[in-house]
Amino acid sequence: MCKTIYSILFFFCISILQAQNFDINTLRKININRNESLDPAFKLVTNTAVTISIATPVALYAVGLINNDSLVKKQAIFIGETFLVNAVITTILKDVVKRQRPYETYPEIQKEATGGGYSFPSGHTSTAFATATSLSMAVPKWYVIAPSFAWATAVGYSRMHLGVHYPTDVFAGALVGSGSAYLTYKINKWMAKKRTPKDFQSTKQ
């Protein structure tokens, strides 16, 4: 029994080690061997994550107000709610995992952007993917979906190019961001179902 437990622990430790090796080796290839002339462009991309994520629901809601379109206003609120849900989940995960930034552990990684707090998951990536996914769900058109996810992917890559996140941070950020949109959608659907019977009764009276 003890041998089995030790074997499982041994293989578990080896798996973690291999995953960490893959993580840092991939980051080294991206960050150390990067084209430094692209640094300004990727800094610009990385800085759009929060700006676009806040501007999108605000602008969409303004359009809804101007056109007196309740559907557009609901879409804007959904995107804004997703932004908040994602922020909460990302913050909790960062505080639970408490992973150090790659440049703190590996001095050869060159930090070219701000990166406060813990590393896992990538907050910029989760924010960008939360916006891209919720916008795509609200407006399911190819000309919205394609540029939205292209932008979110560019934000994720920029975090590795600039040396502030591991590949697994970025991958997890993309999952958290997209998952936040689906979670927000499900919560809204559940709340709508709970409200329906009361609304129906009030209209009958």
N, C-alpha and C positions, 0 to 999 in steps of 0.2 A: 504493500500500500504506500509506504513511504517513498519507495523507488519511483512509483508512478507519479506521485505528487512532485518529487524533485525533477522528474523528466519533463512534466508539464511546465513547471516553473522555468526550467532551463530553456525549453523551446520558446516560451513566452518572452523571456529576456533577450534571446537571440533575435526574435522577430522585431522587438522594439528597437534593438541595436541596428538591425538592417534597415528598418524604416527610417531611423534617424540618420543613418549614413546616406541613404538615398535622398533624404530631404536636404541635407547640407551640401551634398555633392551636386545636386541639381541647382541649388541656389548659387553655388560657386560658379557654375558654368554660366548662369544668367547674369549674375552681378559682377564678378571679377572680369569676365571676358566680354562685357557689354561694350556697345558703341557709345562712348561718352558724349559724342556730339548729339545724341538723342536724349540726354539727361533733361535739358530744358523742356522738351516736348512731353516727356513722361511726368515731370513735375507739374506741368500744367494739367495733364490728364488726371493725376492723382488728386489735385486740388479741386477738381470739379465734382467729386463724389458727393460731398455734403451739400454744396451749392445747388447742384442740379436736383438733388433729392428733396430739398426744401422748396425750390422754385417750381418744380413740376406740379405738386398739388395746389400750390398757391395760385399759379397762373391758370390752371384748369378750373379752379373754383371761381376765379375772376371772370373767365369766359362764360361759365354757367350763370353767374349773376347778370352779366351784360345781356345775354341772350334769354334770360329767364328760363333756363333749361335745368330742370330738377335732376335729370339723369346725369348730366355732366358734373353737377355739384356732388352727387352721390359718388361718382367715380373719383373725384378729387378727394373726398373725405376718406374713401377706401385706401387710396395711395398714402394719404397722411397717416392713417391708422397703422398701416403696414410699417411705415417709417418708425413709429413709436414702438410697436411690438418688437421689431428687429433690434432697436436700440436697447431695449430691456433684456432680451435674450442674449445679445452679444456681450453686454456688460456683465451679466451673471456668469456666462461661460468664461470670460476673461478672469474674473475673480476666483472662480472655482479651479481652473486649470493652472493659472499663474505661470505661464511659460515665458521665459526670458526672450528678449529680442535677439535675433541671430547675431547682430554685431556686438552684443554684450558677451556672448559665449565664444564667438569666433572673430578675433580681431582683424582677420584678413577681409571680412565682409565690409564693404564700404557703404556707410550710411549717407545717403544723399537727399533724405527727406525727413520730416518730423515723424516721430513715432512714439507717442507718450503711452504709458501704461504697459500692460502685458501684451503678448504677441498673438495668442490663440483665442478666438479666430480673428482674422483680419477685419477690423471694423469698417474700413473704407470699402472693402470688397463686399461685405454683407449689406452695407447701405446701398451700394450701387445695384446689386442683384435684387434687393428688396424693391427698389424703385423700378428696375427693368421688368421684373416679374409682375408686380401689381399693375403697372401701366399696360403691359401686354395683355393681362387678364381683363382690364377695364376697356381697352381698345384693341381687340384681337385682329389687327390688320397687319399684313406682312411688312408694310412700310413703317410700322411702329415697332414691331417685334424685332426685326433684323437690326436696325440701328441701336435700339435699346440694349440688346445683349452684346452687340459689338462694343459699345461704350463700356458696359459693365466688365466685360472681359479685359478690355484695355486698362481699366482701373486696377483690376486684380494683378495683371502682369506688371504694371508700373510699380506695385508695392514690392515685387521681387527684384525688378530691375534697379530700384533705388535702395535695395538692401535692408528694408525694414520688416520683411516678413518671409517666413519659410513657405515653400509650395503648399504644404499641408494646411498652413494658416489660411491661405488664399482659397484652397479647395473647400475647407470647412466654412469660410465666410460666404462663398457662393451658395452652399447648401443651406446655411442659416438664413441668408437673405431671401432665397427663393421659398424656403419653408415658411418663413414669416408671412409671406404673401398668401400662401395657401391656408395657413392657420388663421389669419385675419379673415379670409373669405369664409371659412367654416364657422368661425365665431359669429360673424355677421348673419350667416344663414340660420344658425341656431337661434340667435336672438330674434330674428325676423319671425321664425316659427312660433316662438314664445309670445310675441306681441300680437300675432294674428287673431287668436280667439278673443282677446279683450277688445281689439279694434272692431271685430265682427259684432260682438255683443253691443258695443257702444253705438254702432250704426243702426242696429235693430231698434234700440230704445230711442 
